[in-house]
Amino acid sequence: MINSAHEYSIHSIFDPEAKISYFVPKYQREYSWKENNWEDLFNDLEEEGRKYFLGTILVINRSDDALKVTPLEIIDGQQRLLTISIIYAAVYERMLSLPENSSNDEDFILEKLNLRNKLIENSKSRQLKFVPQEQSNNKVDYEYLLASVMVLSNMIERPKNYGNRKISKAYNYFKKRISDYGYEKLKEFLGIINDALVVKIEVNSYSDAYVLFQSLNNRGAPLLATDLIKTSMLSEMVKKNIMSLDESYDKWQQVINNLTEDPVVNERFLRQYYNAYKNIEKFNNIADKFPRATKTNLIKIYNDNLIPNNPSFLFDELLQKSEIYGDLVTGNFARDQKISNNLKDLLHVQGAPSYAFLLYLISESNDLKLIEEATELIVKWYARRNLTDFPATRNLDSIFIKLIEKCQQRNKDGISSEFIFEELRKYMANMDVVKSKLDGDLYSDNPEIVRFLLSKIEERHLTKERRNIDLWERNPKGLVFTIEHIFPEGSNIPKEWVDMIAQGDLDLAKKLQEQYVHKIGNLTLTAYNSNLSNLPFEKKRDRVDADGNPIGYKNGFYLNLDLRGKDTWNTKEIEIRGKKLAMELISWLKLGDEKI
């Protein structure tokens, strides 16, 4: 797995005499460090002094010719190495600004020459010691920077908007930090940089790099499986002359655009695509070797098997299937509004493990009625699963993979919502367990499912005039509508509530609070939680905003129908309302021929 792992000084990494260069492929992420990162690094170097440990860098070495300059592909460490080279450029520019006689040190000219040669192999041919990737103008900006400080002798036109990008800002930051350094201080600081240490690990494959990276603790952003799969895919497309690097890169961006920029979604798509389609002929019985894709084996599945075997077919598949998967994760199903609504419900009930099956079903079937019934069924199945905590989370992926396999054994006409239900009901708590959970301390057990169930009750009673209300609306602080405890849950029970709930007996009020406060009968939704809080019941009920609009229990919500006409609130009222809401949920959660 590891070709070599050694400690090196930064001087050795950028050694002018070493036949080694470093490059970041175009399709890796851009330079992203910000001022807080630059400041932390600079301060650490100054405060820690010599032998400061910068961390680990991880590279792939594919060279087989010891006489040529060895190009090392950087998998992790580009942010640090590029930042160090920018510091070198700032130091070099500062050296040029000092008069030759500013020091009697005879090594002054040699020091400048050595520093220049740390950044380039050859000034005329513009062979860089460190080659950034080209995304977001990183390479162009870096070359211009080296030319502007006279490291490169070639005249390079200033890139458009250069001053607004990270490399320019990083250089200006470090230039300012050393602007008052004289030669002796500059030489001392250069010595600290040169003596800083890294551990350089060389491997010969992406899968080895990924496995190693998971155990490394670095300053930079985490390495993602999707980064390495993308790298392998684009490399294979170019190597086999299927398409150019630019074309491959653009096609990969289409895949990402179909999904989202969320790396969690992108990685999950690659796992679930494989889990849905591992048995197709084109994949040469890979399922025998890898029955299920996991975070651990994903790199080996793609980089060592699927991509080398048939990259063109796989790339087309990922592009096509990513369009469908994007509909799943956003809930935007253009062909049918009811299906869109079901997919939004599935998102809110945290049903992502079912996406593997739905990716398969929607890809293989044009029957919108079947898709509508299947998505509605899975939403209810997931609501019951999250309510009862059965089956266990660790089994969810396997359940939907088995469902896909059962569907693959039938012809397309043999797949129906009844068939899907019969398969899923094998992994479902019975209605007695559902009733027991709805009668318990629901909020303390699982506030997320309570939020979903209360929203579902309210949504089912929205009229045409009120359907523009989005109970899942978010603002920068989070969800706008949150769960409100009618009888407050805080440990300091207000006197008005002690009097109402326990006839002035504080000990009894605390006991009743413990028994009833988290039951569904005592819960509702509000966009004004902070405005209601511990207020007496009648003030919560009658609360209005500055314009006189009701924001309390007279706000028109169906959930508050039994509250707006009450003058008191006690445990009996909680039980009555709880039974009513529970019966509505049981009726909705009922699946198939269950008795309720």
C-alpha positions in Angstrom: 0.0 0.0 0.0 2.7 2.5 1.0 5.7 2.9 -1.3 7.5 5.1 1.2 6.8 7.3 4.2 9.6 9.7 5.4 10.0 12.9 7.3 11.3 15.8 5.2 12.0 19.4 5.7 10.3 22.0 3.5 13.7 22.7 2.1 14.0 19.1 0.9 10.5 19.1 -0.6 11.4 22.2 -2.7 15.1 21.2 -3.0 16.4 22.7 -6.3 18.7 19.7 -6.7 16.0 17.1 -6.3 14.5 15.7 -9.5 11.0 16.0 -8.2 8.1 18.2 -9.0 4.5 18.3 -7.6 1.3 18.8 -9.6 -2.4 19.1 -8.8 -4.6 17.7 -11.6 -7.1 20.1 -13.1 -10.0 18.2 -11.8 -9.1 18.4 -8.1 -10.5 21.2 -5.9 -9.2 24.7 -6.2 -7.0 26.7 -3.7 -9.4 27.5 -0.9 -7.4 28.7 2.1 -8.6 32.0 3.6 -7.0 34.7 5.8 -7.6 32.8 9.0 -5.7 29.8 7.5 -2.8 32.1 6.4 -2.7 33.8 9.8 -2.7 30.5 11.7 0.2 29.2 9.6 2.3 32.4 9.8 1.8 32.7 13.5 2.6 29.1 14.1 5.8 29.4 12.1 6.9 32.5 14.0 5.9 31.2 17.5 7.1 27.5 17.1 10.4 28.3 15.4 12.6 25.7 13.8 11.3 22.1 13.2 7.7 23.1 13.2 5.5 20.1 12.0 3.2 21.0 9.1 1.5 17.7 8.9 1.3 14.9 6.3 1.2 15.2 2.6 0.0 12.3 0.5 1.2 11.8 -3.1 0.9 9.2 -5.9 4.2 8.3 -7.6 3.7 6.6 -11.0 7.2 7.2 -12.3 9.3 4.3 -13.6 12.3 6.4 -14.9 14.8 7.4 -12.3 16.7 9.7 -14.7 13.8 12.0 -15.4 12.1 14.5 -13.1 9.6 12.6 -11.1 6.1 14.2 -11.1 4.2 13.5 -7.9 0.4 13.8 -8.0 -0.7 15.5 -4.8 -3.7 13.9 -3.2 -3.5 15.8 0.1 -1.4 18.7 0.9 -1.9 21.1 -2.0 -3.3 23.9 0.2 -0.2 23.8 2.5 2.4 23.4 -0.3 0.9 26.1 -2.5 0.7 28.4 0.5 4.4 27.8 1.4 5.4 28.5 -2.2 3.4 31.8 -2.0 5.3 32.7 1.1 8.6 31.9 -0.7 7.5 34.3 -3.5 6.7 37.0 -0.9 10.1 36.5 0.8 11.9 36.6 -2.6 10.2 39.8 -3.6 11.2 41.3 -0.2 14.8 40.2 -0.8 14.8 42.0 -4.2 13.7 45.2 -2.5 16.6 45.2 -0.1 19.9 46.9 -1.2 22.8 44.5 -1.9 24.8 46.1 0.9 22.1 45.7 3.5 24.1 42.9 5.0 27.7 41.9 4.9 26.6 38.2 4.5 28.4 36.9 1.4 25.6 34.4 0.9 23.1 37.1 0.1 23.1 36.6 -3.6 23.3 32.9 -3.3 20.3 32.9 -0.9 18.2 34.7 -3.5 19.2 32.3 -6.2 18.4 29.2 -4.1 15.0 30.6 -3.2 14.2 31.3 -6.8 15.2 27.8 -7.7 12.9 26.3 -5.1 10.0 27.6 -7.1 11.0 26.8 -10.7 13.0 24.0 -12.4 13.9 26.2 -15.3 12.9 29.9 -15.7 13.0 30.0 -19.5 10.8 26.9 -20.0 8.6 28.0 -17.1 8.8 24.5 -15.5 7.3 25.0 -12.1 8.4 23.1 -9.0 4.8 23.1 -7.8 2.0 23.1 -10.4 -1.4 24.1 -9.1 -4.5 22.8 -10.8 -6.1 25.0 -13.5 -9.6 25.4 -12.0 -10.6 28.9 -11.0 -7.4 30.3 -12.7 -5.2 28.8 -10.0 -2.3 28.0 -12.4 -2.6 31.2 -14.4 -2.7 33.3 -11.2 0.3 31.4 -9.8 2.4 31.9 -12.9 1.5 35.6 -13.0 2.5 35.9 -9.4 6.0 34.3 -10.0 6.5 36.5 -13.1 5.5 39.7 -11.1 8.1 39.0 -8.4 10.7 38.2 -11.1 11.0 34.5 -10.4 9.8 33.8 -13.9 11.6 35.9 -16.5 8.7 35.7 -19.0 6.4 38.6 -19.2 2.8 37.4 -18.4 -0.3 39.5 -18.9 -2.1 40.1 -15.6 -5.2 37.8 -15.5 -8.6 39.5 -15.4 -9.9 39.9 -11.8 -6.5 38.6 -10.5 -6.7 40.8 -7.4 -10.0 39.3 -6.3 -8.8 35.7 -6.1 -7.2 33.7 -3.4 -3.6 33.4 -4.7 -3.3 37.2 -5.1 -4.9 37.8 -1.6 -2.6 35.2 0.0 0.5 36.9 -1.5 -0.6 40.3 -0.4 -1.3 39.0 3.1 2.2 37.5 3.5 3.8 40.5 1.8 2.3 42.8 4.4 3.3 40.5 7.2 7.0 40.7 6.2 7.0 44.3 4.9 9.2 45.6 7.7 11.7 42.6 7.8 15.3 43.5 7.3 17.8 41.1 5.9 18.6 39.4 9.1 15.0 38.9 10.2 14.1 37.8 6.6 17.0 35.2 6.7 15.8 34.0 10.1 12.2 33.6 8.9 13.3 31.8 5.7 15.3 29.4 7.9 12.2 28.6 9.9 10.2 27.9 6.8 13.0 25.7 5.3 13.3 23.7 8.5 9.5 23.1 8.9 8.8 19.4 8.7 6.3 17.2 6.8 5.8 13.5 6.5 5.5 12.7 2.8 3.7 9.4 2.1 4.0 8.0 -1.4 1.5 5.4 -2.7 0.8 4.1 -6.2 -3.0 4.1 -6.5 -6.0 6.2 -5.6 -7.6 3.4 -3.5 -4.4 3.2 -1.4 -4.5 7.0 -1.0 -8.1 7.1 0.1 -7.7 4.3 2.7 -4.7 6.0 4.2 -6.3 9.5 4.2 -9.1 8.4 6.5 -6.6 7.9 9.3 -4.7 11.1 8.7 -5.3 14.4 10.6 -4.7 17.4 8.3 -5.2 21.1 8.2 -6.9 20.9 4.8 -10.4 20.0 3.8 -11.3 16.3 4.0 -10.6 14.1 1.1 -13.8 12.7 -0.4 -14.3 9.4 -2.1 -16.0 11.3 -5.0 -12.8 13.3 -5.5 -10.8 10.2 -6.2 -13.5 8.5 -8.2 -13.7 11.6 -10.4 -10.0 11.7 -10.8 -9.9 8.0 -11.8 -12.8 8.4 -14.2 -11.4 11.4 -16.0 -7.9 9.9 -16.1 -9.3 6.6 -17.7 -11.4 8.5 -20.3 -8.3 10.4 -21.4 -6.0 7.3 -21.3 -8.3 5.3 -23.5 -8.8 8.2 -25.9 -12.6 8.2 -25.3 -12.7 11.9 -24.8 -10.5 14.9 -23.9 -9.8 15.9 -20.3 -11.9 19.1 -20.8 -14.8 17.1 -22.2 -14.6 14.6 -19.4 -14.4 17.3 -16.8 -17.5 19.1 -18.3 -19.4 15.8 -18.3 -18.6 15.1 -14.7 -19.8 18.6 -13.8 -23.1 17.7 -15.4 -23.4 14.8 -13.0 -22.7 17.0 -10.1 -25.1 19.7 -11.3 -27.8 17.0 -11.6 -27.2 16.1 -8.0 -26.2 19.0 -5.7 -23.0 20.5 -4.5 -23.5 18.5 -1.2 -20.6 16.0 -1.0 -22.7 13.7 1.2 -25.4 13.5 -1.5 -22.8 12.8 -4.2 -21.1 10.0 -2.3 -24.4 8.5 -1.4 -25.5 8.5 -5.1 -22.4 6.5 -6.1 -23.1 4.0 -3.4 -26.8 3.7 -4.1 -26.3 3.5 -7.9 -24.0 0.5 -7.4 -26.3 -1.1 -4.9 -29.2 -0.8 -7.4 -27.3 -1.9 -10.5 -24.5 -4.2 -9.3 -26.0 -7.2 -11.0 -26.1 -6.0 -14.6 -24.1 -7.9 -17.2 -21.8 -5.0 -18.0 -20.4 -5.2 -14.5 -19.0 -8.7 -14.9 -20.4 -10.4 -11.8 -18.8 -7.8 -9.5 -21.6 -8.3 -7.0 -20.1 -11.7 -6.1 -17.0 -9.8 -4.8 -18.8 -6.7 -3.4 -22.4 -7.5 -2.4 -23.0 -4.0 -1.2 -21.2 -0.7 -1.6 -20.1 1.0 1.6 -18.0 4.0 2.4 -15.1 1.7 3.0 -15.1 -0.2 -0.2 -16.5 2.4 -2.6 -13.1 3.4 -4.0 -12.2 -0.2 -4.7 -15.5 -0.9 -6.4 -15.2 2.1 -8.8 -11.5 2.8 -9.3 -10.3 -0.9 -9.3 -13.2 -2.5 -11.0 -16.0 -0.5 -12.7 -14.0 2.3 -14.2 -11.2 0.2 -15.7 -13.7 -2.3 -17.0 -16.0 0.0 -19.0 -15.5 3.7 -18.3 -17.6 5.0 -21.2 -20.7 2.9 -20.3 -20.3 3.8 -16.6 -20.0 7.5 -17.3 -23.1 7.5 -19.4 -25.0 5.6 -16.7 -23.9 8.0 -14.0 -25.0 11.0 -16.1 -28.4 9.5 -16.8 -29.1 8.2 -13.3 -27.9 11.4 -11.6 -30.8 13.2 -13.3 -33.3 10.9 -11.6 -31.4 11.0 -8.3 -31.4 14.7 -8.3 -35.2 14.6 -8.5 -35.2 12.3 -5.4 -33.0 14.5 -3.2 -34.8 17.7 -4.2 -38.3 16.5 -4.3 -38.8 18.1 -7.8 -40.4 15.5 -10.0 -41.4 17.5 -13.1 -43.8 14.9 -14.5 -46.1 14.6 -11.5 -46.9 16.9 -8.6 -48.2 14.2 -6.3 -44.9 12.3 -6.7 -43.0 15.5 -5.9 -45.0 15.9 -2.7 -44.3 12.3 -1.7 -40.6 12.8 -2.4 -40.5 15.9 -0.2 -42.2 13.9 2.6 -39.6 11.2 2.1 -36.9 13.9 2.5 -38.5 15.2 5.7 -38.9 11.8 7.2 -35.2 11.1 6.5 -35.8 8.2 4.2 -32.6 8.4 2.1 -31.8 4.7 2.3 -34.9 4.1 0.1 -33.4 6.2 -2.7 -31.5 3.1 -4.1 -34.8 1.4 -4.7 -36.6 4.5 -6.1 -33.7 5.2 -8.4 -34.1 1.7 -9.8 -38.0 1.9 -9.9 -38.1 5.3 -11.7 -35.3 4.3 -14.1 -37.1 1.1 -15.1 -40.7 2.1 -15.1 -42.8 4.8 -16.8 -45.9 4.0 -14.8 -46.5 7.2 -12.8 -49.3 5.6 -10.9 -47.0 2.9 -9.6 -44.3 5.4 -8.7 -46.9 7.6 -6.9 -48.2 4.6 -4.9 -44.7 3.3 -4.2 -43.4 6.7 -2.9 -46.5 7.2 -0.7 -46.1 3.7 0.7 -42.4 4.2 1.5 -43.1 7.5 3.2 -45.6 5.8 5.6 -43.3 2.8 6.0 -40.5 5.2 7.0 -42.7 7.2 9.4 -43.6 4.0 11.1 -40.0 2.8 11.1 -38.8 6.1 12.7 -41.7 6.1 15.2 -41.0 2.5 16.4 -37.3 2.4 15.7 -37.8 -0.9 13.9 -36.0 -2.2 11.8 -32.6 -1.2 13.0 -30.8 1.6 11.1 -27.9 -0.8 10.1 -30.4 -3.0 8.2 -32.1 -0.3 6.1 -29.7 -0.4 3.1 -30.0 -4.2 2.9 -33.8 -4.1 3.0 -34.0 -1.9 -0.1 -31.3 -3.8 -1.9 -33.2 -7.0 -1.3 -36.3 -5.3 -2.6 -34.5 -4.3 -5.8 -33.3 -7.9 -6.3 -36.8 -9.2 -5.8 -38.0 -6.8 -8.5 -35.2 -7.8 -10.9 -36.4 -11.4 -10.6 -39.8 -10.4 -12.0 -40.6 -8.8 -15.3 -41.5 -5.1 -15.3 -45.2 -5.8 -15.5 -45.0 -8.0 -12.4 -43.9 -5.0 -10.2 -46.9 -3.4 -8.4 -47.5 -1.4 -5.2 -49.1 -4.5 -3.7 -45.9 -6.5 -4.4 -43.7 -3.7 -2.9 -45.9 -3.6 0.2 -45.8 -7.3 0.7 -42.0 -7.2 0.7 -41.8 -4.2 3.0 -44.3 -5.5 5.5 -41.8 -8.2 6.5 -39.8 -5.4 8.1 -42.5 -3.4 9.9 -43.7 -3.1 13.5 -47.3 -4.0 14.0 -50.1 -1.5 14.8 -50.1 -2.3 18.5 -46.5 -1.1 18.7 -47.4 2.0 16.7 -50.3 2.8 19.1 -48.0 2.3 22.1 -45.5 4.7 20.8 -48.1 7.4 20.0 -49.3 7.1 23.6 -45.9 7.5 25.1 -43.5 10.4 25.7 -43.1 10.9 22.0 -41.1 14.1 22.0 -38.4 12.9 24.4 -38.1 9.6 22.5 -37.8 11.2 19.0 -38.5 14.9 18.4 -37.7 14.6 14.6 -40.6 12.1 14.0 -42.9 14.2 16.2 -42.1 17.2 14.0 -42.9 15.2 10.9 -46.1 13.7 12.2 -47.5 17.1 13.5 -46.7 18.6 10.1 -48.4 15.8 8.3 -51.6 16.3 10.3 -51.6 20.0 9.6 -50.8 19.6 5.9 -53.7 17.2 5.5 -56.1 19.9 6.7 -54.7 22.8 4.7 -57.4 24.5 2.6 -56.9 26.0 -0.8 -56.6 29.4 0.7 -53.8 28.3 3.1 -51.8 25.8 1.0 -49.1 28.4 0.5 -48.0 27.8 4.1 -44.7 25.8 4.0 -44.3 24.0 7.4 -40.7 23.2 6.4 -39.6 26.7 5.6 -36.1 27.6 6.8 -34.4 30.8 7.7 -30.7 31.3 8.7 -31.5 30.0 12.2 -33.2 26.8 11.0 -36.8 25.7 10.7 -39.3 28.5 11.0 -42.1 26.3 12.5 -41.0 24.5 15.6 -42.6 22.3 18.2 -44.4 24.1 21.0 -45.1 22.6 24.4 -48.5 23.9 25.5 -47.9 23.0 29.1 -44.2 24.4 29.3 -41.4 21.9 29.6 -38.9 24.1 31.5 -37.9 23.1 35.1 -39.1 26.5 36.5 -42.8 26.0 36.1 -44.6 29.5 36.2 -47.0 30.0 39.1 -50.0 30.4 36.7 -49.3 26.9 35.3 -48.9 25.4 38.8 -52.3 26.8 39.7 -54.0 25.6 36.5 -52.4 22.2 36.2 -52.1 21.2 39.9 -54.2 23.6 41.9 -51.2 25.4 43.3 -49.2 22.2 44.3 -45.7 22.7 42.9 -44.6 19.1 43.6 -47.7 17.7 41.9 -47.1 20.1 39.0 -43.6 18.8 38.5 -44.8 15.2 38.7 -47.6 15.9 36.1 -45.1 17.7 33.9 -42.8 14.7 33.9 -45.8 12.4 32.9 -47.5 14.6 30.4 -45.4 17.4 29.0 -43.9 15.3 26.0 -47.0 13.5 25.0 -48.5 14.3 21.6 -51.6 15.8 23.1 -49.4 18.6 24.6 -47.6 19.5 21.4 -48.3 21.8 18.5 -46.4 23.8 15.9 -45.7 27.5 15.9 -43.5 30.0 14.2 -43.4 32.1 17.4 -42.0 29.8 20.0 -40.0 32.5 21.7 -43.1 34.7 21.8 -45.1 32.1 23.6 -42.6 30.2 25.7 -43.7 30.1 29.4 -46.7 32.4 29.1 -49.9 31.5 30.9 -52.3 29.4 28.7 -54.8 32.2 28.0 -52.0 34.5 26.8 -50.6 31.8 24.6 -54.0 31.3 23.2 -54.7 35.0 22.5 -51.2 36.2 21.6 -51.1 38.7 18.6 -48.3 40.4 16.8 -47.8 44.2 16.4 -50.4 44.3 13.7 -53.0 42.4 15.7 -52.6 39.2 13.8 -53.1 36.0 15.9 -49.9 34.2 16.5 -51.1 32.0 19.4 -53.6 29.2 19.4 -56.1 31.2 17.4 -53.9 31.3 14.3 -56.1 29.1 12.3 -54.0 25.9 12.5 -56.0 22.7 12.6 -53.6 21.5 15.3 -54.9 24.3 17.5 -58.6 23.7 16.8 -59.1 22.2 20.2 -57.1 24.9 22.0 -58.6 28.1 20.7 -61.9 27.7 22.6 -60.4 26.4 25.9 -60.1 28.5 29.0 -58.0 26.0 30.9 -55.4 23.3 30.0 -54.9 20.3 32.2 -53.9 16.6 32.0 -57.5 15.5 31.0 -57.4 17.9 28.1 -53.9 16.6 27.1 -55.3 13.0 27.1 -58.4 13.9 25.0 -56.4 15.8 22.4 -53.7 13.1 22.4 -56.2 10.3 21.6 -57.7 12.4 18.8 -54.4 13.2 17.1 -53.2 9.6 17.6 -56.3 8.2 15.8 -55.7 10.6 12.9 -52.1 9.3 12.6 -53.1 5.7 13.0 -55.6 6.1 10.2 -52.9 7.7 8.0 -50.2 5.2 8.9 -52.4 2.2 8.3 -51.0 0.0 5.5 -52.7 -2.7 3.5 -55.4 -4.7 5.3 -54.3 -3.9 8.8 -56.9 -3.6 11.5 -57.0 -0.5 13.7 
